[in-house]
Amino acid sequence: MASPHPTATPVRRKRAVVDASGCGYEARDVWTLSFHSEKRWSDAAVVTYLERALRPGETVIYRAQLTPFIYANGLFAAAFAVPVFVFGMSLPDAASEAPFLMAAAPLFIGVVLLVGAFVARVTTEIAVTDQRIILKRGLVRRDTVEMNVGKVESVDIRQSVLGRIFNFGTVLVRGTGAGLAPLRYVEDPLALRSAITN
């Protein structure tokens, strides 16, 4: 987590200084300290798309994000490489590289799933404003969907046992004539529903 305390960064600025004759000015490089908040900078980076999508006078009421639980499949697959490696070592006639080759497959699958989950969590933005619901997905291929709050007919939530324990679930937003695609692995789905319906 970024530190909420301001940090100082050296910044080189040009400053006009009177020359020795008193008749002219020269520009000199002057190093100064620029104070900024790391947390504020990181928040601004996250909401870049949302800030550009906001209309004049539109206010953000709630922002949702995907739960860290989306990393579970990748972690499980990567961890499965350990017993596979141990099993390979226990084979009596196995070649020296056999355990590594056997463990490489689940480890590779785990890494791919973890990278995919990380990209999905970082690039997904879900926001509720006083006018619209805004959904943005994707890094290279961007998928954006918007719905006016006044057209929302119902908001349903689906939670498994694990979802109730770790506070995540799927949110289904239905509107007049259409609806948003299911929002899966949403963190604190009840809070999102309250922001949409209230």
Salt bridges, closest charged atoms under 4 A:
GLU26 OE2 - ARG28 NH2 2.80
ASP29 OD2 - ARG12 NH1 3.79
ASP29 OD1 - LYS14 NZ 2.86
ASP43 OD2 - LYS39 NZ 3.30
GLU58 OE1 - ARG132 NH2 2.74
GLU146 OE1 - ARG132 NH1 2.57
ASP156 OD2 - ARG174 NH1 2.14
